[in-house]
Amino acid sequence: MRVSLVLGALLLAGCQLGSGDPAAAALVPGTAGGGLAQARAETGAPWLVLDLDLGTATAQALVPDLAANPAYRDRLLVLRRVDSGAGQAGQGGSFARQGDETARTVLWQPFHIAACELTRAQWRRLGGGEPWRAASPAGLAGGGGDDLPATGMSAQQAAAVLAGWARGNGRLALPAGDEWEAAARAGSAATWPWGEERRASQVAGWAVVAETAGGADGPRPVGGRAANALGLHDLVGNVWELTADGAMRGGSWADALALARPANRDLLPPDTGHAAVGLRVVWRP
């Protein structure tokens, strides 16, 4: 179902990425340059760190304090492994459920998905330019920092830029719709990753949506809210995220919480970008 998106300016602030998997043991030395199969075989680690300049992949059992290292919002990209499995897609409860959200069981194969929405700095390193300048209102397009989510690219542009990054260790891509929802839910069948809580005072710690954005007219820096059970940030709110099936997911700072649900999907013409739409990438060997 189509929803209305509000064009907005981009804000200036810093990134606060979470510390990763709290159940993981101490940091395991990674394997640079060997690709996912070798890294997984040697460490069994749930995290992968890509160097966007060198193309190397390093497996880690625990991601250290990412907020203290600006490289993790620029040259380095942190991804979480989601093991193969089965789970719910669609809306189980009745709250805000739309006609295309019938609950169903889906299966997925292992994949790595970024801990945060792709930043402006990372998009530039992939050769994507600055599409947010054209998508934002005149006079506001250049505002904000490089740790804001990159926005304004069309699905076609995103797919082309990500495909152009391909290295010997693997390639980047938009997630499939079922992969995105599996990552957002992190094993939960609730309406939101945190459960059924709808009070703005409580939701504010999890998501930047219309009820919690404080009247702001743009997204926040990536990773500023609590992570879900997989250690992933901002899958609900901040900016809509493009998926490979032509949909966008998760809602934005300008959308009501009722729209910013893992089950909800909306469509944008594949050749059209928007100031409230960004992306989160997956890495495939």
Backbone bond lengths (Angstrom), bond angles and torsions (degrees), N, CA, C in turn:
res aa  C-N    CA-C-N  psi(-1)  N-CA   C-N-CA  omega(-1)  CA-C   N-CA-C  phi
1 M - - - 1.457 - - 1.514 109.14 -
2 R 1.314 116.77 137.62 1.454 120.82 179.90 1.514 110.72 -72.92
3 V 1.311 117.65 142.80 1.450 122.15 173.75 1.504 108.01 -129.65
4 S 1.332 116.55 160.94 1.459 121.14 -179.70 1.504 110.32 -86.69
5 L 1.325 117.23 132.83 1.461 123.36 177.15 1.512 108.59 -111.26
6 V 1.310 116.19 142.89 1.449 121.50 -177.83 1.516 109.62 -104.41
7 L 1.327 117.17 124.08 1.450 120.87 175.99 1.510 109.09 -67.39
8 G 1.353 116.64 140.26 1.458 118.40 -177.18 1.497 112.89 -147.68
9 A 1.315 114.86 168.56 1.457 122.01 174.75 1.512 109.28 -83.01
10 L 1.329 116.96 165.22 1.452 122.74 178.16 1.511 109.39 -104.44
11 L 1.331 116.63 141.11 1.447 121.55 -171.62 1.526 112.06 -99.27
12 L 1.335 115.08 157.13 1.453 121.93 178.44 1.515 109.20 -98.91
13 A 1.359 116.92 123.77 1.461 120.92 177.06 1.513 108.92 -170.98
14 G 1.352 118.06 -175.30 1.459 122.93 -177.02 1.499 111.33 -110.12
15 C 1.346 117.62 165.00 1.457 122.75 -177.96 1.516 110.23 -97.73
16 Q 1.340 116.31 143.38 1.447 121.26 178.03 1.514 108.10 -130.91
17 L 1.322 117.63 84.21 1.448 121.23 177.95 1.513 110.02 -78.24
18 G 1.335 115.55 147.08 1.452 119.96 179.20 1.508 111.90 -73.71
19 S 1.316 116.02 172.55 1.453 121.24 -174.52 1.509 112.91 -86.51
20 G 1.347 118.60 4.17 1.445 119.77 174.08 1.513 112.03 97.21
21 D 1.334 116.85 -145.76 1.447 123.58 -172.43 1.516 109.88 -83.76
22 P 1.348 120.22 109.50 1.450 120.67 -176.29 1.514 113.18 -67.82
23 A 1.335 117.74 -17.63 1.453 120.24 -179.88 1.517 112.88 -87.31
24 A 1.324 117.09 -7.00 1.451 119.90 -177.28 1.516 111.41 -73.15
25 A 1.324 114.76 155.30 1.455 120.42 176.84 1.518 109.40 -79.33
26 A 1.325 116.26 -168.77 1.455 120.12 179.89 1.522 110.39 -61.76
27 L 1.306 114.84 162.18 1.461 121.18 -177.15 1.523 110.84 -56.13
28 V 1.325 116.42 128.12 1.457 122.51 177.05 1.509 108.51 -97.84
29 P 1.340 119.44 131.22 1.463 119.48 177.89 1.519 110.19 -55.22
30 G 1.307 116.06 132.86 1.455 121.21 -177.93 1.510 112.13 -83.52
31 T 1.316 115.36 178.50 1.450 122.55 178.36 1.509 107.52 -122.14
32 A 1.315 117.87 105.20 1.457 121.35 -177.69 1.520 109.91 -86.75
33 G 1.309 115.98 135.94 1.452 120.73 172.36 1.503 115.32 86.02
34 G 1.351 119.36 -5.49 1.441 120.61 -175.44 1.507 114.68 -95.73
35 G 1.314 118.23 -6.98 1.442 120.31 179.62 1.520 112.27 83.58
36 L 1.334 115.05 171.90 1.456 121.08 -173.67 1.513 112.32 -64.17
37 A 1.341 118.57 -44.26 1.463 120.38 -175.30 1.524 111.29 -60.34
38 Q 1.323 116.94 -45.92 1.460 120.21 179.77 1.520 111.36 -67.07
39 A 1.325 116.46 -43.70 1.461 120.07 -179.53 1.521 110.83 -61.29
40 R 1.331 116.99 -43.52 1.456 120.43 -179.67 1.516 110.85 -65.35
41 A 1.339 116.98 -42.39 1.455 120.88 -178.76 1.521 111.96 -63.72
42 E 1.317 117.35 -36.49 1.456 120.76 -174.92 1.521 112.95 -84.84
43 T 1.323 118.39 -26.99 1.458 119.65 -174.06 1.517 114.60 -125.43
44 G 1.318 118.89 -26.37 1.452 120.89 -172.37 1.516 112.24 61.67
45 A 1.316 117.06 21.89 1.459 122.08 -171.29 1.525 111.84 -76.41
46 P 1.337 117.36 144.74 1.466 120.34 -178.62 1.515 114.49 -84.37
47 W 1.332 118.87 -12.15 1.461 121.46 -176.39 1.514 110.81 -112.01
48 L 1.311 115.58 147.90 1.459 122.27 176.16 1.523 107.46 -131.23
49 V 1.324 116.66 133.32 1.456 121.85 177.61 1.517 108.15 -116.03
50 L 1.328 116.47 119.60 1.456 121.95 178.87 1.519 110.02 -100.15
51 D 1.309 115.78 135.80 1.455 121.30 170.27 1.526 106.76 -92.63
52 L 1.317 117.02 111.00 1.460 120.80 -173.94 1.518 112.51 -69.60
53 D 1.322 118.25 -19.96 1.454 121.36 176.96 1.522 111.74 -84.62
54 L 1.337 116.89 -45.58 1.462 121.36 -175.61 1.518 113.48 -89.92
55 G 1.318 117.39 -22.85 1.456 120.63 -177.56 1.512 114.31 80.18
56 T 1.336 118.57 10.18 1.456 121.30 -179.50 1.517 111.01 -82.64
57 A 1.344 116.11 152.85 1.460 123.41 179.30 1.520 108.77 -121.13
58 T 1.328 117.83 126.07 1.455 122.80 -178.42 1.521 109.23 -121.91
59 A 1.345 116.39 123.69 1.463 121.05 178.89 1.520 109.44 -87.11
60 Q 1.339 115.93 138.38 1.460 121.65 178.83 1.522 109.55 -138.33
61 A 1.335 116.07 142.33 1.459 120.23 177.02 1.510 111.60 -79.24
62 L 1.336 117.35 -23.36 1.448 122.05 -179.87 1.509 108.47 -147.23
63 V 1.325 116.57 135.41 1.453 120.43 175.65 1.527 108.14 -89.63
64 P 1.327 118.52 126.70 1.464 120.21 -179.17 1.524 111.96 -70.59
65 D 1.305 117.13 -168.57 1.466 121.95 -176.96 1.523 109.87 -65.92
66 L 1.318 116.35 96.05 1.450 120.43 -175.08 1.526 112.57 -69.46
67 A 1.323 116.35 -28.85 1.455 119.50 -178.73 1.520 111.74 -64.10
68 A 1.325 116.44 -24.16 1.458 120.19 -178.16 1.524 112.51 -84.76
69 N 1.318 117.62 -7.74 1.463 121.07 -176.32 1.520 109.56 -124.26
70 P 1.323 118.15 101.83 1.472 120.11 -177.79 1.519 113.52 -62.57
71 A 1.326 118.29 -17.74 1.464 120.19 179.05 1.517 111.68 -62.24
72 Y 1.336 117.49 -27.38 1.456 120.53 179.78 1.523 112.40 -74.10
73 R 1.304 117.02 -6.20 1.458 121.11 175.68 1.520 110.54 -113.63
74 D 1.357 114.93 9.07 1.464 120.26 -174.45 1.526 110.14 -138.27
75 R 1.310 117.94 -88.24 1.466 120.82 -174.89 1.525 112.72 -75.96
76 L 1.318 117.54 -31.53 1.457 122.12 -176.48 1.526 110.96 -103.67
77 L 1.315 115.79 144.88 1.461 122.48 -178.97 1.527 108.26 -125.45
78 V 1.337 117.21 122.83 1.454 123.05 -177.41 1.522 109.63 -98.50
79 L 1.338 116.37 129.32 1.458 121.86 -179.55 1.520 110.07 -128.28
80 R 1.321 115.60 150.13 1.465 122.80 179.98 1.518 109.32 -109.87
81 R 1.330 115.97 133.77 1.461 120.35 176.12 1.527 109.43 -76.75
82 V 1.319 115.77 131.29 1.460 122.71 172.04 1.525 106.52 -110.61
83 D 1.311 116.83 115.33 1.455 120.79 -177.27 1.524 111.05 -69.43
84 S 1.320 115.97 158.92 1.461 120.06 177.81 1.521 109.54 -60.48
85 G 1.307 115.66 149.46 1.461 117.91 -177.95 1.504 112.34 179.33
86 A 1.317 114.50 -169.25 1.462 122.87 177.74 1.516 108.18 -135.59
87 G 1.313 116.41 148.45 1.459 119.77 -179.80 1.503 111.10 -169.94
88 Q 1.323 114.51 -178.73 1.452 120.16 -177.79 1.515 111.97 -83.43
89 A 1.315 115.62 139.74 1.459 123.49 164.11 1.516 106.78 -123.24
90 G 1.327 116.28 153.80 1.449 119.74 -176.86 1.515 111.64 87.68
91 Q 1.312 115.99 176.64 1.460 122.83 -173.49 1.514 110.69 -97.44
92 G 1.335 116.40 119.41 1.457 120.28 178.67 1.518 112.19 -80.12
93 G 1.336 117.76 -46.02 1.452 121.71 179.71 1.513 111.80 -81.61
94 S 1.326 115.79 178.43 1.458 120.21 -175.41 1.520 113.27 -92.03
95 F 1.336 119.44 -16.08 1.462 120.92 -174.01 1.528 111.04 -61.86
96 A 1.317 116.52 118.49 1.470 125.15 173.86 1.527 113.65 60.89
97 R 1.312 117.71 12.96 1.465 119.60 -177.05 1.523 110.83 -65.29
98 Q 1.332 116.04 136.48 1.453 122.55 178.98 1.526 109.97 -106.83
99 G 1.332 115.86 169.83 1.449 120.60 -171.28 1.515 114.99 -62.99
100 D 1.341 117.64 -25.21 1.468 120.36 -178.33 1.526 112.38 -98.11
101 E 1.333 117.75 19.36 1.464 120.68 -174.34 1.529 113.41 -115.20
102 T 1.313 118.04 26.62 1.459 121.39 178.36 1.525 110.31 -57.30
103 A 1.313 117.02 130.70 1.459 121.23 -178.76 1.524 110.87 -64.27
104 R 1.306 115.86 137.43 1.466 121.79 179.37 1.514 108.68 -150.96
105 T 1.317 116.07 163.64 1.461 121.42 177.22 1.521 109.48 -97.80
106 V 1.320 116.53 132.48 1.460 121.21 179.42 1.529 109.38 -123.41
107 L 1.313 114.92 155.83 1.464 122.72 177.46 1.519 108.71 -116.73
108 W 1.318 116.89 147.98 1.467 120.13 175.53 1.514 110.44 -144.62
109 Q 1.308 115.01 154.02 1.456 123.51 175.54 1.533 109.10 -92.21
110 P 1.333 118.99 164.27 1.475 119.88 -178.55 1.529 111.12 -58.84
111 F 1.327 115.55 142.55 1.463 120.86 175.49 1.519 108.50 -153.75
112 H 1.320 115.95 160.12 1.456 122.74 173.92 1.527 108.76 -109.40
113 I 1.331 116.77 130.35 1.455 121.59 -179.10 1.525 109.23 -126.59
114 A 1.323 116.46 144.33 1.456 121.20 -175.49 1.526 111.56 -62.75
115 A 1.329 115.43 143.33 1.458 121.01 179.00 1.518 111.57 -67.34
116 C 1.329 117.12 -25.39 1.466 121.69 -177.11 1.524 109.75 -139.06
117 E 1.308 114.54 166.47 1.462 120.11 170.66 1.529 109.25 -61.96
118 L 1.315 116.54 146.64 1.455 121.26 -179.03 1.527 109.32 -63.59
119 T 1.334 116.18 132.44 1.465 119.69 -178.66 1.521 111.47 -84.67
120 R 1.330 114.69 167.64 1.465 119.98 175.50 1.521 110.91 -58.67
121 A 1.328 116.38 -43.77 1.461 119.97 -178.48 1.523 111.02 -62.34
122 Q 1.324 117.41 -41.63 1.465 120.78 -179.58 1.523 111.16 -68.94
123 W 1.320 117.40 -39.68 1.462 120.33 177.99 1.530 110.67 -61.00
124 R 1.330 117.23 -41.14 1.463 120.05 177.24 1.527 110.89 -61.48
125 R 1.323 117.46 -41.67 1.464 120.68 -179.80 1.532 111.93 -64.27
126 L 1.305 116.33 -25.85 1.465 120.59 175.79 1.522 112.21 -81.97
127 G 1.326 117.07 -3.59 1.458 120.85 178.46 1.500 114.07 88.24
128 G 1.344 117.42 22.61 1.452 120.14 -174.19 1.515 115.95 -90.07
129 G 1.349 117.82 -3.17 1.457 119.52 -178.80 1.518 112.13 72.83
130 E 1.332 117.24 -146.53 1.456 122.65 -177.39 1.540 110.30 -134.37
131 P 1.316 117.86 70.61 1.469 120.22 -175.82 1.525 113.08 -65.20
132 W 1.327 118.36 -20.88 1.467 120.64 178.96 1.519 112.54 -64.09
133 R 1.323 117.88 -22.80 1.470 119.76 179.48 1.523 111.34 -67.33
134 A 1.295 117.53 -37.89 1.461 120.73 179.02 1.524 111.68 -78.97
135 A 1.333 116.72 -27.91 1.465 119.82 -175.12 1.510 113.17 -84.88
136 S 1.330 118.27 -21.22 1.455 121.29 -176.38 1.522 111.00 -90.59
137 P 1.334 118.76 161.04 1.467 121.28 178.18 1.517 112.21 -61.36
138 A 1.310 116.82 148.75 1.460 121.84 179.43 1.525 110.23 -55.81
139 G 1.330 115.19 135.46 1.452 120.91 178.29 1.507 113.89 90.05
140 L 1.325 117.85 -14.95 1.461 121.36 -178.35 1.522 112.32 -116.34
141 A 1.317 117.06 -8.88 1.459 120.60 -171.11 1.512 113.12 -61.58
142 G 1.326 118.55 -34.13 1.459 119.86 -176.08 1.502 113.91 -88.60
143 G 1.330 118.52 -1.76 1.447 120.78 -176.91 1.517 112.02 -73.64
144 G 1.322 115.29 156.67 1.457 119.77 176.77 1.507 112.44 97.30
145 G 1.334 114.89 170.50 1.455 121.28 -175.32 1.509 113.42 -101.94
146 D 1.320 115.51 172.09 1.452 121.54 -178.64 1.522 113.20 -72.82
147 D 1.332 117.89 -9.75 1.463 120.43 177.38 1.525 112.47 -92.48
148 L 1.334 117.33 5.28 1.452 120.88 169.91 1.528 109.62 -74.61
149 P 1.337 117.90 154.67 1.465 118.48 176.24 1.522 111.37 -64.35
150 A 1.316 116.40 138.16 1.465 121.10 173.42 1.524 107.79 -68.29
151 T 1.325 116.65 133.11 1.463 121.12 -178.76 1.524 109.61 -137.38
152 G 1.324 115.52 171.10 1.455 121.38 173.37 1.513 115.24 93.24
153 M 1.331 118.34 -9.43 1.464 119.98 178.42 1.528 110.23 -79.92
154 S 1.314 116.51 145.49 1.460 120.32 173.32 1.527 109.25 -79.92
155 A 1.324 116.44 165.64 1.457 120.34 176.93 1.527 110.75 -61.98
156 Q 1.336 117.12 -37.42 1.463 120.20 178.30 1.520 111.08 -65.26
157 Q 1.328 116.79 -43.83 1.460 120.19 179.04 1.522 110.44 -64.68
158 A 1.334 117.65 -43.00 1.456 120.87 179.78 1.522 111.12 -59.87
159 A 1.331 116.86 -46.48 1.459 120.22 -179.25 1.523 111.38 -61.80
160 A 1.336 117.46 -40.95 1.461 121.02 -179.22 1.525 111.90 -67.58
161 V 1.329 116.76 -43.60 1.464 120.24 -179.61 1.521 110.81 -65.02
162 L 1.315 117.06 -44.34 1.466 120.11 -179.80 1.524 111.07 -65.44
163 A 1.322 117.70 -41.58 1.464 120.64 178.42 1.516 111.17 -63.00
164 G 1.326 117.20 -32.92 1.456 121.13 179.78 1.507 114.51 -69.45
165 W 1.350 117.04 -16.34 1.463 120.11 -179.69 1.527 112.89 -82.57
166 A 1.314 120.27 -9.80 1.464 124.06 -170.31 1.518 112.39 -43.59
167 R 1.341 115.37 131.65 1.461 123.22 178.91 1.519 109.17 -124.90
168 G 1.334 116.23 174.85 1.453 119.99 178.92 1.509 113.48 -63.02
169 N 1.331 117.29 -26.64 1.460 120.98 -179.08 1.520 113.61 -83.42
170 G 1.309 118.51 -10.60 1.452 119.85 -178.78 1.514 111.40 150.23
171 R 1.314 115.63 -171.74 1.455 120.75 -177.43 1.524 110.09 -138.72
172 L 1.297 115.32 158.22 1.454 122.00 175.78 1.524 109.69 -100.13
173 A 1.316 116.70 151.02 1.459 121.35 -179.54 1.521 109.17 -157.71
174 L 1.328 116.04 168.29 1.452 120.85 169.31 1.527 108.90 -76.24
175 P 1.322 118.72 143.71 1.469 119.60 179.01 1.524 111.69 -70.99
176 A 1.315 116.19 149.34 1.458 120.25 169.22 1.528 108.37 -64.98
177 G 1.327 116.67 156.09 1.456 119.98 -178.69 1.518 113.04 -57.87
178 D 1.342 117.51 -42.89 1.461 120.10 179.92 1.525 111.19 -69.03
179 E 1.328 117.75 -33.81 1.463 120.06 175.44 1.525 110.40 -64.16
180 W 1.328 115.67 -45.67 1.468 119.06 179.89 1.526 110.74 -58.61
181 E 1.319 116.64 -45.93 1.460 118.89 -176.97 1.521 111.89 -69.03
182 A 1.337 117.00 -36.49 1.463 119.79 176.23 1.526 110.86 -61.60
183 A 1.340 116.36 -41.04 1.459 120.17 178.46 1.522 111.12 -67.59
184 A 1.331 117.30 -41.10 1.460 120.88 -178.80 1.526 111.32 -65.94
185 R 1.316 117.01 -41.81 1.459 120.83 -177.73 1.522 112.33 -74.83
186 A 1.320 117.25 -33.17 1.472 121.96 179.52 1.527 111.23 50.87
187 G 1.321 116.36 42.82 1.454 121.24 176.73 1.517 115.03 91.29
188 S 1.320 118.18 -3.31 1.463 121.15 -177.98 1.532 110.73 -95.88
189 A 1.324 115.86 143.52 1.462 121.26 174.05 1.520 111.24 -103.02
190 A 1.344 117.73 9.39 1.455 122.26 -178.97 1.523 110.69 -72.94
191 T 1.326 116.47 172.10 1.459 121.23 -179.60 1.526 111.26 -63.66
192 W 1.332 117.38 -38.56 1.467 122.70 177.26 1.522 109.31 -127.61
193 P 1.320 119.07 161.38 1.467 120.84 -179.49 1.524 113.31 -56.55
194 W 1.344 118.00 -28.60 1.460 120.97 -179.14 1.520 112.91 -90.36
195 G 1.325 118.99 -4.53 1.448 121.60 179.49 1.514 112.37 123.30
196 E 1.345 116.98 -138.25 1.459 121.92 -176.00 1.528 113.04 -111.48
197 E 1.305 117.89 5.05 1.458 122.01 -177.94 1.525 111.37 -63.52
198 R 1.365 116.28 129.17 1.460 121.03 -179.03 1.523 113.16 -120.61
199 R 1.304 118.73 -5.80 1.462 120.28 -179.27 1.525 110.12 -67.30
200 A 1.329 115.95 129.52 1.460 120.27 -176.05 1.517 112.23 -57.82
201 S 1.317 117.69 -35.82 1.463 120.65 -179.21 1.518 112.12 -63.01
202 Q 1.334 116.74 -28.98 1.456 121.07 178.94 1.532 111.69 -90.96
203 V 1.311 115.88 -37.98 1.470 120.28 -179.06 1.528 110.96 -66.73
204 A 1.328 117.46 -27.06 1.466 121.62 -176.01 1.518 112.84 -55.43
205 G 1.322 118.00 -29.82 1.455 120.00 179.00 1.509 114.21 -77.00
206 W 1.334 116.20 -10.22 1.456 121.30 -176.23 1.529 114.18 -111.71
207 A 1.338 116.97 -34.96 1.464 118.05 -167.98 1.522 112.31 -148.19
208 V 1.343 115.58 143.19 1.461 122.72 173.27 1.526 107.30 -96.41
209 V 1.328 115.77 98.60 1.459 122.93 178.06 1.528 107.44 -128.47
210 A 1.327 116.46 179.71 1.463 119.43 -174.90 1.523 112.34 -56.74
211 E 1.328 117.23 -37.70 1.464 120.77 -177.79 1.521 113.12 -72.49
212 T 1.341 117.77 -19.32 1.469 120.19 -175.02 1.520 113.62 -119.49
213 A 1.339 118.33 -1.29 1.463 121.25 -174.02 1.523 112.91 -81.13
214 G 1.329 118.03 -6.61 1.449 120.94 177.22 1.515 114.10 64.37
215 G 1.319 117.42 31.35 1.456 121.42 179.06 1.510 114.59 78.63
216 A 1.314 118.81 5.33 1.462 121.75 179.71 1.522 110.75 -65.20
217 D 1.347 115.95 150.73 1.456 120.13 -178.24 1.520 111.30 -112.01
218 G 1.314 117.05 38.09 1.453 121.38 176.87 1.511 110.94 -172.98
219 P 1.336 117.76 171.18 1.466 121.66 -177.87 1.521 112.03 -74.26
220 R 1.299 115.63 167.77 1.458 123.59 174.60 1.530 109.50 -98.29
221 P 1.329 117.95 162.78 1.462 119.86 173.57 1.522 110.90 -55.88
222 V 1.313 116.64 148.59 1.462 121.00 -174.90 1.525 110.86 -63.44
223 G 1.329 115.52 146.40 1.456 120.90 172.89 1.499 116.39 77.26
224 G 1.319 119.34 15.91 1.451 120.95 -175.71 1.515 114.59 -83.61
225 R 1.313 118.33 -5.18 1.456 121.65 179.00 1.528 109.47 -117.05
226 A 1.327 116.19 169.14 1.458 121.62 -176.51 1.529 111.26 -59.79
227 A 1.322 115.58 147.55 1.460 121.92 178.21 1.526 110.54 -84.83
228 N 1.329 115.95 158.11 1.458 119.58 173.98 1.528 109.64 -80.54
229 A 1.313 116.88 -170.34 1.461 120.88 -174.15 1.525 113.63 -65.32
230 L 1.319 117.44 -18.20 1.463 121.16 177.03 1.529 112.36 -93.59
231 G 1.318 117.52 -2.22 1.459 120.27 -177.79 1.507 113.57 84.88
232 L 1.337 117.72 23.83 1.459 123.33 -177.74 1.521 109.89 -105.65
233 H 1.337 116.20 139.06 1.458 122.14 -174.39 1.531 112.11 -109.51
234 D 1.331 115.91 150.04 1.470 123.67 166.51 1.520 114.48 64.17
235 L 1.326 117.98 23.62 1.460 117.93 174.51 1.520 111.15 -70.17
236 V 1.303 116.83 -20.26 1.457 122.24 170.18 1.523 107.48 -111.31
237 G 1.336 117.28 123.49 1.449 121.80 176.27 1.520 114.50 80.91
238 N 1.314 115.17 -172.65 1.468 127.20 -176.18 1.521 110.68 74.22
239 V 1.343 119.53 -76.99 1.462 121.13 169.99 1.522 108.88 -139.89
240 W 1.337 115.67 150.24 1.458 120.24 170.38 1.531 108.43 -60.45
241 E 1.332 116.15 150.59 1.466 120.75 -179.13 1.522 110.39 -121.87
242 L 1.331 115.90 129.16 1.457 122.06 -179.84 1.528 110.56 -70.20
243 T 1.329 116.26 146.14 1.459 121.50 173.31 1.519 109.59 -127.31
244 A 1.327 115.63 164.50 1.458 120.87 -173.08 1.524 113.09 -70.27
245 D 1.322 117.67 -16.60 1.467 119.88 -179.33 1.522 112.42 -88.38
246 G 1.330 117.70 10.44 1.451 121.54 176.25 1.508 115.37 90.46
247 A 1.332 116.78 0.97 1.458 120.52 179.28 1.522 110.76 -100.58
248 M 1.318 114.98 167.82 1.463 120.79 169.40 1.514 106.82 -122.71
249 R 1.349 115.32 147.91 1.451 120.04 -168.84 1.526 111.39 -132.51
250 G 1.333 116.07 154.80 1.449 121.78 165.84 1.510 117.90 97.05
251 G 1.336 119.54 -17.13 1.450 120.73 -178.53 1.512 113.41 76.78
252 S 1.337 116.09 176.50 1.461 121.30 -176.91 1.514 110.64 -136.71
253 W 1.351 114.98 -179.39 1.464 120.54 176.60 1.532 112.22 -59.61
254 A 1.325 117.47 -23.04 1.463 121.93 -175.46 1.519 113.16 -93.90
255 D 1.339 117.19 -2.39 1.460 120.94 -174.99 1.520 111.41 -107.04
256 A 1.336 115.23 146.69 1.459 120.93 177.50 1.521 110.50 -65.85
257 L 1.324 115.51 153.55 1.460 120.99 179.50 1.522 111.76 -56.75
258 A 1.330 117.50 -32.52 1.462 120.94 179.74 1.523 112.22 -60.39
259 L 1.335 117.55 -26.97 1.463 121.32 177.86 1.521 111.93 -90.44
260 A 1.318 116.68 -25.26 1.470 121.29 -175.63 1.523 110.25 -89.61
261 R 1.302 115.38 66.77 1.458 122.81 179.52 1.521 109.37 -121.55
262 P 1.345 118.70 147.25 1.459 119.86 177.74 1.517 114.02 -54.94
263 A 1.331 117.50 -30.31 1.463 119.88 -177.75 1.517 113.19 -76.15
264 N 1.321 117.66 -22.36 1.463 120.50 -173.55 1.526 111.03 -80.08
265 R 1.302 115.72 140.70 1.453 121.87 175.93 1.518 108.85 -138.06
266 D 1.311 116.22 146.79 1.452 120.91 178.46 1.520 107.65 -135.62
267 L 1.321 116.52 163.42 1.451 121.40 -175.96 1.517 110.78 -114.38
268 L 1.305 115.36 145.15 1.453 123.60 174.16 1.523 106.20 -133.30
269 P 1.342 119.29 135.80 1.460 118.78 178.21 1.524 111.06 -50.56
270 P 1.323 119.08 137.23 1.472 121.47 -173.20 1.520 114.97 -61.88
271 D 1.339 117.36 -18.84 1.455 119.96 179.62 1.526 112.41 -102.56
272 T 1.335 116.91 14.66 1.462 121.99 -175.05 1.517 111.08 -118.31
273 G 1.326 116.24 132.94 1.458 121.20 174.02 1.513 110.45 -104.30
274 H 1.317 116.63 166.78 1.464 121.19 -179.21 1.525 108.89 -151.44
275 A 1.339 115.69 146.24 1.462 121.21 -177.56 1.516 113.14 -65.44
276 A 1.342 118.38 -19.48 1.458 121.76 -179.68 1.524 112.43 -101.33
277 V 1.335 117.50 10.64 1.464 121.56 -176.30 1.525 110.21 -123.05
278 G 1.333 115.71 125.46 1.458 122.24 176.97 1.511 110.26 -128.53
279 L 1.332 116.79 -146.08 1.455 119.38 -178.25 1.520 111.23 -158.13
280 R 1.310 114.62 159.19 1.463 125.29 172.23 1.527 105.69 -130.17
281 V 1.296 117.98 135.11 1.462 119.39 -170.76 1.525 111.67 -103.10
282 V 1.326 114.99 158.21 1.450 122.70 166.37 1.512 108.63 -114.37
283 W 1.311 116.39 157.29 1.466 122.75 179.06 1.518 107.77 -117.12
284 R 1.325 116.81 129.27 1.453 121.45 -178.74 1.510 110.15 -122.22
285 P 1.330 117.93 134.62 1.471 121.21 179.55 1.519 111.86 -69.02
